[in-house]
């Protein structure tokens, strides 16, 4: 129905109700009381009719979506009806010197019953008689607070939603057995399995946006005991800003189950470091490098240099940033290999960056076991090229992306990362540039990480291959990794190794089980196969060696390692002669070199 037709219908219906109400009131009371004359009845009727439409437009009664009517619409209706009756009373007083309260009261009651009834009947018809073709599935709402009740109201009034809320779960003792929108709070988190079974629940929706990661993990452990699909309600700020609607749920992600909250940024210090500056990101097309570019872009730099070896990945991040930040700052894609020393020096001389985030590296542990010379060329010599160019052209801060595998390394990749740390720490002693390193654990969702592999195996029907039942790793998200890099750059004084407090390490087999459940399968359907450890793998990882640890955090959830001296002549020997060594020799050489220097501790950070 069009707007004009809808308003005309409502005005006609209200006009009939207004006149009907006052005439009925008159004829009900006239046999028993001496009420006003027919002339006064006509004057009162005309006054009431006009005043009703005036106040109806003032309070926009004809613009309300009455099929979604609630208390707010009822209050508006009470105001409009009361003020229109008040106007009629004033006219009666002015024309006859008397107010006929009994008739006006009866008229007010009839107005409210008939007008309110006609409006709210639209909602009753919508809720009770207009049936959707969508097959409804029972949903259990976790959280009976403001977010949960908002969600229930939205689901109840949306006939097209496939979800039908049937009950709440909330740990607040005061809410137990209460009814909200007709739904009962049936129990606490620990009762979820029983409630799901008794009420034939198909979906569980976590509707507590304020939950931290540990609490989400606790709730999900109970949800995972059921066959119901678990989802999370969007953040309230995303709903308020219009990014998503209330009933656009997302699946529980592996990131939600890390058991800790993500690191927060010191926005002021980072902004001071990046605002109006030229930023170079090496490996800008990779998982970490591209996310660093996205995060840096939020701080309005003067220029971002996207340096990488693969043209497709650089093209992808270049187009993404141009589409989002066109005209806000300069974006320059640079195809270059960090092993090409002359090319790197040319780039530095031309653009003179203020800050460098060095994310380019070979990172796959088993691959580097077979290709140790390439690991040295890229991770050590490539880092040395970029770092020395930074020193030569006066870069303010250089941040190396390192790895937890650099601690007491047992493999080539970790060893070359540790030697790369030695290179920049040696340079830091004599340079005006602040050289620092940041150590990560495993990054969820990054290229070559275990999550994409597990997802492919699950999609193929399984089994999921895990190396060993006791193998553990630290995990962080790609945005967290990027934030840590930026925060390290802002905190840098020179020579430090920054580490994120990553909580407790996670068993790989537990990660696999969670991912299977999150994908909608059971462990029995997919299966888990133990394949044995791969070349160079450790059973567990460390973030700092025992001789590196500072006990106090320098920033919430960020710790700093102590600097160590290195026998740099042996590092130089490695760099100069790596091409003449055979594969086995260089593999053993870099591991021994990294571990020997790891033991020497003589000074703290500057």
FENJO-V231051 format. One record per helix or strand. SS is the DSSP state (A for helix, B for strand). FROM is the first residue (numbers start at 1). TO is the last residue. If there is no record, write none. Layout:
BEGIN
((SS & FROM & TO) (SS & FROM & TO))
END
This chain:
BEGIN
((A & 3 & 30) (A & 38 & 58) (A & 61 & 63) (A & 66 & 68) (A & 71 & 96) (A & 101 & 128) (B & 137 & 142) (A & 146 & 157) (B & 163 & 169) (A & 173 & 175) (B & 179 & 180) (B & 183 & 185) (A & 189 & 198) (B & 203 & 206) (A & 213 & 223) (B & 229 & 232) (A & 236 & 240) (B & 250 & 251) (A & 254 & 257) (A & 267 & 274) (B & 278 & 282) (A & 287 & 297) (B & 303 & 308) (A & 311 & 325) (B & 330 & 335) (A & 341 & 351) (B & 355 & 358) (A & 365 & 370) (A & 372 & 392) (B & 397 & 403) (A & 404 & 406) (A & 412 & 430) (B & 434 & 440) (B & 442 & 444) (A & 450 & 459) (B & 464 & 466) (B & 472 & 473) (B & 475 & 477) (A & 478 & 491) (B & 497 & 500) (B & 506 & 507) (A & 508 & 518) (A & 523 & 526) (B & 528 & 530) (B & 549 & 555) (B & 558 & 561) (A & 568 & 580) (A & 583 & 598))
END
